[in-house]
C-alpha cells in the first residue's frame, strides 16, 4: 500500500496474504484513534478491516 499527495494505491494481493484468508476487506480512511473500526472488527469477525490514519500521534496497531 502506498500513499502520495493525491492517491492511495492498494495491493489487494498483499492484503489478502497479510490476513491469510479470503474474507472481504473493508478500509476506513481517516480512522482517528480507531474506536469505530475496532468495534466493527469485533462485531464482524468474518471481515478484514484496514484503517488508515495520516497523523502519527493517533495511530496504533491492534490484532484481534
NUSE-56396 format. One record per residue: x, z, y of N, C-alpha, C, O, CB in turn. Coordinates in nm, 2 decimals, padded with zeros to 4 digits. Atoms other than C-alpha are relative to their C-alpha. Glycine has a CB too. Example, Ala and Ser with C-alpha at 12.3 -4.5 7.8 and 13.67 -1.06 7.14 Angstrom:
<atoms>
<atom n_c1="00.09" n_c3="00.00" n_c2="-00.12" ca_c1="01.23" ca_c3="00.78" ca_c2="-00.45" c_c1="00.09" c_c3="00.00" c_c2="00.12" o_c1="00.19" o_c3="00.07" o_c2="00.12" cb_c1="-00.10" cb_c3="00.12" cb_c2="00.00"/>
<atom n_c1="-00.09" n_c3="00.00" n_c2="-00.11" ca_c1="01.37" ca_c3="00.71" ca_c2="-00.11" c_c1="-00.08" c_c3="00.08" c_c2="00.11" o_c1="-00.03" o_c3="00.09" o_c2="00.22" cb_c1="00.04" cb_c3="-00.14" cb_c2="00.05"/>
</atoms>
This chain:
<atoms>
<atom n_c1="00.08" n_c3="00.00" n_c2="-00.12" ca_c1="00.00" ca_c3="00.00" ca_c2="00.00" c_c1="00.09" c_c3="00.00" c_c2="00.12" o_c1="00.19" o_c3="00.08" o_c2="00.13" cb_c1="-00.10" cb_c3="00.12" cb_c2="00.00"/>
<atom n_c1="-00.08" n_c3="00.00" n_c2="-00.12" ca_c1="00.14" ca_c3="-00.09" ca_c2="00.34" c_c1="-00.09" c_c3="-00.01" c_c2="00.12" o_c1="-00.20" o_c3="-00.07" o_c2="00.11" cb_c1="00.10" cb_c3="-00.11" cb_c2="00.00"/>
<atom n_c1="00.09" n_c3="00.00" n_c2="-00.12" ca_c1="00.00" ca_c3="-00.04" ca_c2="00.69" c_c1="00.09" c_c3="-00.05" c_c2="00.11" o_c1="00.20" o_c3="00.00" o_c2="00.14" cb_c1="-00.05" cb_c3="00.14" cb_c2="00.03"/>
<atom n_c1="-00.06" n_c3="00.04" n_c2="-00.12" ca_c1="00.10" ca_c3="-00.23" ca_c2="01.00" c_c1="-00.09" c_c3="00.04" c_c2="00.12" o_c1="-00.19" o_c3="00.10" o_c2="00.09" cb_c1="00.04" cb_c3="-00.15" cb_c2="00.00"/>
<atom n_c1="00.08" n_c3="-00.04" n_c2="-00.11" ca_c1="-00.04" ca_c3="-00.20" ca_c2="01.35" c_c1="-00.15" c_c3="-00.06" c_c2="-00.01" o_c1="-00.24" o_c3="00.01" o_c2="00.03" cb_c1="00.06" cb_c3="-00.06" cb_c2="00.13"/>
<atom n_c1="00.13" n_c3="00.06" n_c2="00.00" ca_c1="-00.33" ca_c3="-00.43" ca_c2="01.27" c_c1="-00.07" c_c3="-00.03" c_c2="-00.14" o_c1="-00.18" o_c3="-00.08" o_c2="-00.15" cb_c1="00.01" cb_c3="-00.13" cb_c2="00.07"/>
<atom n_c1="00.05" n_c3="00.03" n_c2="00.13" ca_c1="-00.38" ca_c3="-00.45" ca_c2="00.90" c_c1="00.04" c_c3="00.11" c_c2="-00.11" o_c1="00.14" o_c3="00.17" o_c2="-00.09" cb_c1="00.03" cb_c3="-00.13" cb_c2="-00.05"/>
<atom n_c1="-00.03" n_c3="-00.08" n_c2="00.11" ca_c1="-00.39" ca_c3="-00.25" ca_c2="00.58" c_c1="00.00" c_c3="-00.09" c_c2="-00.13" o_c1="-00.10" o_c3="-00.16" o_c2="-00.15" cb_c1="-00.11" cb_c3="00.12" cb_c2="-00.02"/>
<atom n_c1="-00.01" n_c3="00.08" n_c2="00.12" ca_c1="-00.27" ca_c3="-00.41" ca_c2="00.26" c_c1="00.00" c_c3="00.09" c_c2="-00.12" o_c1="00.08" o_c3="00.18" o_c2="-00.13" cb_c1="00.13" cb_c3="-00.09" cb_c2="00.00"/>
<atom n_c1="00.02" n_c3="-00.09" n_c2="00.12" ca_c1="-00.38" ca_c3="-00.25" ca_c2="-00.07" c_c1="00.03" c_c3="-00.08" c_c2="-00.12" o_c1="-00.03" o_c3="-00.19" o_c2="-00.15" cb_c1="-00.14" cb_c3="00.06" cb_c2="00.00"/>
<atom n_c1="-00.03" n_c3="00.06" n_c2="00.13" ca_c1="-00.23" ca_c3="-00.34" ca_c2="-00.40" c_c1="-00.08" c_c3="00.07" c_c2="-00.11" o_c1="-00.06" o_c3="00.18" o_c2="-00.15" cb_c1="00.16" cb_c3="00.01" cb_c2="-00.04"/>
<atom n_c1="00.10" n_c3="-00.05" n_c2="00.09" ca_c1="-00.52" ca_c3="-00.29" ca_c2="-00.64" c_c1="00.07" c_c3="00.04" c_c2="-00.13" o_c1="00.04" o_c3="00.14" o_c2="-00.19" cb_c1="-00.11" cb_c3="-00.09" cb_c2="-00.02"/>
<atom n_c1="-00.06" n_c3="-00.03" n_c2="00.13" ca_c1="-00.30" ca_c3="-00.31" ca_c2="-00.95" c_c1="00.09" c_c3="00.13" c_c2="00.01" o_c1="00.09" o_c3="00.21" o_c2="-00.08" cb_c1="00.09" cb_c3="-00.12" cb_c2="-00.04"/>
<atom n_c1="-00.08" n_c3="-00.12" n_c2="-00.02" ca_c1="-00.07" ca_c3="-00.04" ca_c2="-00.81" c_c1="-00.09" c_c3="00.13" c_c2="-00.01" o_c1="-00.05" o_c3="00.22" o_c2="-00.07" cb_c1="00.08" cb_c3="00.00" cb_c2="00.14"/>
<atom n_c1="00.09" n_c3="-00.11" n_c2="00.00" ca_c1="-00.36" ca_c3="00.19" ca_c2="-00.75" c_c1="-00.06" c_c3="00.03" c_c2="-00.14" o_c1="-00.07" o_c3="00.14" o_c2="-00.19" cb_c1="-00.12" cb_c3="-00.02" cb_c2="00.10"/>
<atom n_c1="00.06" n_c3="-00.01" n_c2="00.14" ca_c1="-00.51" ca_c3="00.12" ca_c2="-01.10" c_c1="00.11" c_c3="00.07" c_c2="-00.09" o_c1="00.07" o_c3="00.16" o_c2="-00.17" cb_c1="-00.04" cb_c3="-00.14" cb_c2="-00.06"/>
<atom n_c1="-00.11" n_c3="-00.06" n_c2="00.08" ca_c1="-00.17" ca_c3="00.21" ca_c2="-01.25" c_c1="00.02" c_c3="00.14" c_c2="00.04" o_c1="00.05" o_c3="00.23" o_c2="-00.05" cb_c1="00.13" cb_c3="-00.08" cb_c2="00.01"/>
<atom n_c1="-00.02" n_c3="-00.14" n_c2="-00.05" ca_c1="-00.14" ca_c3="00.52" ca_c2="-01.04" c_c1="-00.10" c_c3="00.09" c_c2="-00.06" o_c1="-00.07" o_c3="00.20" o_c2="-00.10" cb_c1="-00.01" cb_c3="00.00" cb_c2="00.16"/>
<atom n_c1="00.10" n_c3="-00.09" n_c2="00.05" ca_c1="-00.47" ca_c3="00.66" ca_c2="-01.16" c_c1="-00.01" c_c3="-00.01" c_c2="-00.15" o_c1="-00.06" o_c3="00.08" o_c2="-00.22" cb_c1="-00.14" cb_c3="-00.04" cb_c2="00.05"/>
<atom n_c1="-00.01" n_c3="00.02" n_c2="00.15" ca_c1="-00.41" ca_c3="00.53" ca_c2="-01.52" c_c1="-00.14" c_c3="00.00" c_c2="-00.06" o_c1="-00.16" o_c3="00.05" o_c2="-00.17" cb_c1="00.08" cb_c3="00.11" cb_c2="-00.06"/>
<atom n_c1="00.13" n_c3="00.02" n_c2="00.06" ca_c1="-00.78" ca_c3="00.44" ca_c2="-01.57" c_c1="-00.06" c_c3="-00.12" c_c2="00.08" o_c1="00.00" o_c3="-00.17" o_c2="00.17" cb_c1="-00.09" cb_c3="00.13" cb_c2="00.02"/>
<atom n_c1="00.07" n_c3="00.12" n_c2="-00.06" ca_c1="-01.03" ca_c3="00.16" ca_c2="-01.48" c_c1="-00.12" c_c3="00.04" c_c2="00.09" o_c1="-00.20" o_c3="-00.04" o_c2="00.11" cb_c1="-00.04" cb_c3="-00.09" cb_c2="-00.10"/>
<atom n_c1="00.11" n_c3="-00.05" n_c2="-00.08" ca_c1="-01.26" ca_c3="00.38" ca_c2="-01.27" c_c1="00.00" c_c3="-00.07" c_c2="00.14" o_c1="00.11" o_c3="-00.12" o_c2="00.18" cb_c1="00.01" cb_c3="00.15" cb_c2="00.02"/>
<atom n_c1="00.00" n_c3="00.06" n_c2="-00.13" ca_c1="-01.38" ca_c3="00.24" ca_c2="-00.94" c_c1="00.09" c_c3="00.08" c_c2="00.10" o_c1="00.11" o_c3="00.20" o_c2="00.08" cb_c1="-00.14" cb_c3="-00.01" cb_c2="00.06"/>
<atom n_c1="-00.08" n_c3="-00.07" n_c2="-00.10" ca_c1="-01.16" ca_c3="00.32" ca_c2="-00.64" c_c1="-00.07" c_c3="-00.01" c_c2="00.14" o_c1="-00.11" o_c3="-00.11" o_c2="00.18" cb_c1="00.14" cb_c3="-00.07" cb_c2="00.02"/>
<atom n_c1="00.06" n_c3="-00.01" n_c2="-00.13" ca_c1="-01.31" ca_c3="00.44" ca_c2="-00.31" c_c1="00.10" c_c3="00.05" c_c2="00.10" o_c1="00.18" o_c3="00.14" o_c2="00.06" cb_c1="-00.13" cb_c3="00.10" cb_c2="00.00"/>
<atom n_c1="-00.10" n_c3="-00.03" n_c2="-00.09" ca_c1="-01.10" ca_c3="00.46" ca_c2="00.00" c_c1="-00.06" c_c3="00.05" c_c2="00.13" o_c1="-00.16" o_c3="00.00" o_c2="00.18" cb_c1="00.09" cb_c3="-00.12" cb_c2="00.03"/>
<atom n_c1="00.04" n_c3="-00.05" n_c2="-00.13" ca_c1="-01.15" ca_c3="00.67" ca_c2="00.31" c_c1="00.11" c_c3="-00.01" c_c2="00.10" o_c1="00.22" o_c3="00.04" o_c2="00.08" cb_c1="-00.05" cb_c3="00.15" cb_c2="-00.01"/>
<atom n_c1="-00.10" n_c3="00.02" n_c2="-00.10" ca_c1="-00.96" ca_c3="00.57" ca_c2="00.62" c_c1="-00.03" c_c3="00.10" c_c2="00.12" o_c1="-00.14" o_c3="00.10" o_c2="00.17" cb_c1="00.01" cb_c3="-00.15" cb_c2="00.05"/>
<atom n_c1="00.02" n_c3="-00.11" n_c2="-00.11" ca_c1="-00.91" ca_c3="00.85" ca_c2="00.88" c_c1="-00.07" c_c3="00.12" c_c2="-00.06" o_c1="-00.17" o_c3="00.16" o_c2="-00.01" cb_c1="-00.08" cb_c3="-00.06" cb_c2="00.11"/>
<atom n_c1="00.06" n_c3="-00.10" n_c2="00.08" ca_c1="-00.98" ca_c3="01.13" ca_c2="00.64" c_c1="00.02" c_c3="00.14" c_c2="00.06" o_c1="-00.04" o_c3="00.24" o_c2="00.01" cb_c1="00.05" cb_c3="00.00" cb_c2="-00.14"/>
<atom n_c1="-00.02" n_c3="-00.13" n_c2="-00.06" ca_c1="-00.87" ca_c3="01.41" ca_c2="00.87" c_c1="00.07" c_c3="00.10" c_c2="-00.10" o_c1="00.17" o_c3="00.06" o_c2="-00.16" cb_c1="-00.13" cb_c3="00.06" cb_c2="00.04"/>
<atom n_c1="-00.06" n_c3="-00.10" n_c2="00.09" ca_c1="-00.79" ca_c3="01.73" ca_c2="00.66" c_c1="-00.05" c_c3="-00.03" c_c2="-00.14" o_c1="00.00" o_c3="00.04" o_c2="-00.23" cb_c1="-00.04" cb_c3="00.14" cb_c2="00.04"/>
<atom n_c1="00.04" n_c3="00.04" n_c2="00.13" ca_c1="-00.96" ca_c3="01.57" ca_c2="00.36" c_c1="-00.11" c_c3="00.08" c_c2="-00.07" o_c1="-00.14" o_c3="00.06" o_c2="-00.19" cb_c1="00.12" cb_c3="00.02" cb_c2="-00.09"/>
<atom n_c1="00.11" n_c3="-00.08" n_c2="00.06" ca_c1="-01.25" ca_c3="01.81" ca_c2="00.31" c_c1="-00.11" c_c3="-00.09" c_c2="-00.06" o_c1="-00.16" o_c3="-00.06" o_c2="-00.17" cb_c1="-00.06" cb_c3="00.09" cb_c2="00.11"/>
<atom n_c1="00.11" n_c3="00.08" n_c2="00.05" ca_c1="-01.51" ca_c3="01.53" ca_c2="00.27" c_c1="00.04" c_c3="-00.07" c_c2="-00.13" o_c1="-00.03" o_c3="-00.07" o_c2="-00.23" cb_c1="-00.04" cb_c3="-00.11" cb_c2="00.10"/>
<atom n_c1="-00.05" n_c3="00.08" n_c2="00.12" ca_c1="-01.30" ca_c3="01.32" ca_c2="00.02" c_c1="00.02" c_c3="00.09" c_c2="-00.11" o_c1="00.00" o_c3="00.06" o_c2="-00.23" cb_c1="00.12" cb_c3="-00.08" cb_c2="00.04"/>
<atom n_c1="-00.02" n_c3="-00.10" n_c2="00.11" ca_c1="-01.21" ca_c3="01.63" ca_c2="-00.18" c_c1="-00.13" c_c3="00.04" c_c2="-00.06" o_c1="-00.14" o_c3="00.04" o_c2="-00.18" cb_c1="00.07" cb_c3="00.13" cb_c2="00.06"/>
<atom n_c1="00.13" n_c3="-00.04" n_c2="00.06" ca_c1="-01.57" ca_c3="01.73" ca_c2="-00.22" c_c1="-00.07" c_c3="-00.12" c_c2="-00.07" o_c1="-00.13" o_c3="-00.10" o_c2="-00.17" cb_c1="-00.10" cb_c3="00.04" cb_c2="00.12"/>
<atom n_c1="00.05" n_c3="00.12" n_c2="00.07" ca_c1="-01.66" ca_c3="01.37" ca_c2="-00.31" c_c1="00.07" c_c3="-00.01" c_c2="-00.14" o_c1="00.00" o_c3="-00.05" o_c2="-00.24" cb_c1="00.02" cb_c3="-00.13" cb_c2="00.08"/>
<atom n_c1="-00.07" n_c3="00.01" n_c2="00.13" ca_c1="-01.39" ca_c3="01.37" ca_c2="-00.58" c_c1="-00.05" c_c3="00.10" c_c2="-00.10" o_c1="-00.05" o_c3="00.08" o_c2="-00.22" cb_c1="00.15" cb_c3="00.02" cb_c2="00.03"/>
<atom n_c1="00.05" n_c3="-00.10" n_c2="00.09" ca_c1="-01.52" ca_c3="01.69" ca_c2="-00.72" c_c1="-00.14" c_c3="-00.03" c_c2="-00.05" o_c1="-00.17" o_c3="-00.02" o_c2="-00.17" cb_c1="-00.01" cb_c3="00.14" cb_c2="00.07"/>
<atom n_c1="00.14" n_c3="00.03" n_c2="00.04" ca_c1="-01.88" ca_c3="01.57" ca_c2="-00.72" c_c1="-00.01" c_c3="-00.13" c_c2="-00.09" o_c1="-00.09" o_c3="-00.14" o_c2="-00.17" cb_c1="-00.08" cb_c3="-00.03" cb_c2="00.13"/>
<atom n_c1="00.00" n_c3="00.13" n_c2="00.08" ca_c1="-01.79" ca_c3="01.22" ca_c2="-00.87" c_c1="00.13" c_c3="-00.01" c_c2="-00.07" o_c1="00.21" o_c3="-00.09" o_c2="-00.02" cb_c1="-00.03" cb_c3="-00.12" cb_c2="00.10"/>
<atom n_c1="-00.13" n_c3="00.01" n_c2="00.07" ca_c1="-01.51" ca_c3="01.27" ca_c2="-01.12" c_c1="00.03" c_c3="-00.13" c_c2="-00.06" o_c1="00.15" o_c3="-00.16" o_c2="-00.10" cb_c1="00.01" cb_c3="00.11" cb_c2="-00.10"/>
<atom n_c1="-00.02" n_c3="00.13" n_c2="00.06" ca_c1="-01.55" ca_c3="00.92" ca_c2="-01.25" c_c1="00.03" c_c3="-00.11" c_c2="00.10" o_c1="00.03" o_c3="-00.23" o_c2="00.07" cb_c1="-00.12" cb_c3="-00.05" cb_c2="-00.08"/>
<atom n_c1="-00.04" n_c3="00.09" n_c2="-00.11" ca_c1="-01.45" ca_c3="00.76" ca_c2="-00.92" c_c1="00.14" c_c3="00.05" c_c2="00.05" o_c1="00.16" o_c3="00.17" o_c2="00.07" cb_c1="-00.10" cb_c3="00.00" cb_c2="00.12"/>
<atom n_c1="-00.13" n_c3="-00.03" n_c2="-00.05" ca_c1="-01.09" ca_c3="00.75" ca_c2="-00.80" c_c1="-00.01" c_c3="-00.01" c_c2="00.15" o_c1="-00.05" o_c3="-00.11" o_c2="00.21" cb_c1="00.11" cb_c3="-00.10" cb_c2="-00.05"/>
<atom n_c1="00.01" n_c3="00.00" n_c2="-00.15" ca_c1="-01.06" ca_c3="00.84" ca_c2="-00.43" c_c1="00.14" c_c3="00.00" c_c2="00.06" o_c1="00.23" o_c3="00.07" o_c2="00.01" cb_c1="-00.07" cb_c3="00.13" cb_c2="00.05"/>
<atom n_c1="-00.12" n_c3="00.01" n_c2="-00.08" ca_c1="-00.78" ca_c3="00.75" ca_c2="-00.19" c_c1="-00.03" c_c3="00.02" c_c2="00.14" o_c1="-00.12" o_c3="-00.04" o_c2="00.20" cb_c1="00.07" cb_c3="-00.14" cb_c2="-00.02"/>
<atom n_c1="00.02" n_c3="-00.02" n_c2="-00.14" ca_c1="-00.76" ca_c3="00.89" ca_c2="00.16" c_c1="00.12" c_c3="-00.04" c_c2="00.08" o_c1="00.23" o_c3="-00.01" o_c2="00.04" cb_c1="-00.04" cb_c3="00.15" cb_c2="00.02"/>
<atom n_c1="-00.11" n_c3="00.05" n_c2="-00.09" ca_c1="-00.55" ca_c3="00.75" ca_c2="00.44" c_c1="-00.02" c_c3="00.07" c_c2="00.13" o_c1="-00.13" o_c3="00.07" o_c2="00.20" cb_c1="00.00" cb_c3="-00.15" cb_c2="00.02"/>
<atom n_c1="00.00" n_c3="-00.07" n_c2="-00.13" ca_c1="-00.46" ca_c3="00.96" ca_c2="00.75" c_c1="00.13" c_c3="-00.04" c_c2="00.07" o_c1="00.24" o_c3="-00.02" o_c2="00.01" cb_c1="-00.02" cb_c3="00.15" cb_c2="-00.02"/>
<atom n_c1="-00.13" n_c3="00.03" n_c2="-00.07" ca_c1="-00.21" ca_c3="00.85" ca_c2="01.01" c_c1="00.07" c_c3="00.11" c_c2="00.06" o_c1="00.19" o_c3="00.10" o_c2="00.09" cb_c1="-00.03" cb_c3="-00.11" cb_c2="00.11"/>
<atom n_c1="-00.06" n_c3="-00.12" n_c2="-00.07" ca_c1="-00.14" ca_c3="01.19" ca_c2="01.16" c_c1="00.06" c_c3="00.09" c_c2="-00.11" o_c1="-00.01" o_c3="00.15" o_c2="-00.19" cb_c1="-00.10" cb_c3="00.08" cb_c2="00.09"/>
<atom n_c1="-00.08" n_c3="-00.08" n_c2="00.10" ca_c1="00.13" ca_c3="01.38" ca_c2="00.95" c_c1="-00.06" c_c3="00.14" c_c2="-00.01" o_c1="-00.06" o_c3="00.20" o_c2="-00.12" cb_c1="00.14" cb_c3="00.00" cb_c2="00.04"/>
<atom n_c1="00.04" n_c3="-00.14" n_c2="00.01" ca_c1="00.00" ca_c3="01.72" ca_c2="01.05" c_c1="-00.13" c_c3="00.03" c_c2="-00.07" o_c1="-00.17" o_c3="00.14" o_c2="-00.10" cb_c1="-00.01" cb_c3="00.06" cb_c2="00.15"/>
<atom n_c1="00.12" n_c3="-00.01" n_c2="00.07" ca_c1="-00.33" ca_c3="01.65" ca_c2="00.88" c_c1="00.01" c_c3="-00.03" c_c2="-00.14" o_c1="-00.08" o_c3="00.00" o_c2="-00.22" cb_c1="-00.11" cb_c3="-00.08" cb_c2="00.07"/>
<atom n_c1="-00.01" n_c3="00.05" n_c2="00.13" ca_c1="-00.20" ca_c3="01.51" ca_c2="00.56" c_c1="00.03" c_c3="00.11" c_c2="-00.10" o_c1="00.10" o_c3="00.21" o_c2="-00.07" cb_c1="00.11" cb_c3="-00.11" cb_c2="-00.01"/>
<atom n_c1="-00.03" n_c3="-00.09" n_c2="00.12" ca_c1="-00.20" ca_c3="01.69" ca_c2="00.22" c_c1="-00.03" c_c3="-00.08" c_c2="-00.12" o_c1="-00.11" o_c3="-00.17" o_c2="-00.12" cb_c1="-00.07" cb_c3="00.14" cb_c2="00.01"/>
<atom n_c1="00.02" n_c3="00.07" n_c2="00.13" ca_c1="-00.18" ca_c3="01.58" ca_c2="-00.14" c_c1="-00.08" c_c3="00.09" c_c2="-00.09" o_c1="-00.04" o_c3="00.21" o_c2="-00.11" cb_c1="00.13" cb_c3="-00.05" cb_c2="-00.06"/>
<atom n_c1="00.08" n_c3="-00.08" n_c2="00.09" ca_c1="-00.44" ca_c3="01.70" ca_c2="-00.38" c_c1="-00.02" c_c3="-00.08" c_c2="-00.13" o_c1="-00.06" o_c3="-00.20" o_c2="-00.13" cb_c1="-00.14" cb_c3="00.04" cb_c2="00.06"/>
<atom n_c1="00.03" n_c3="00.06" n_c2="00.13" ca_c1="-00.46" ca_c3="01.62" ca_c2="-00.75" c_c1="-00.10" c_c3="00.08" c_c2="-00.08" o_c1="-00.07" o_c3="00.20" o_c2="-00.10" cb_c1="00.14" cb_c3="-00.02" cb_c2="-00.08"/>
<atom n_c1="00.10" n_c3="-00.08" n_c2="00.08" ca_c1="-00.77" ca_c3="01.72" ca_c2="-00.94" c_c1="-00.02" c_c3="-00.06" c_c2="-00.14" o_c1="-00.09" o_c3="-00.01" o_c2="-00.22" cb_c1="-00.13" cb_c3="00.01" cb_c2="00.07"/>
</atoms>
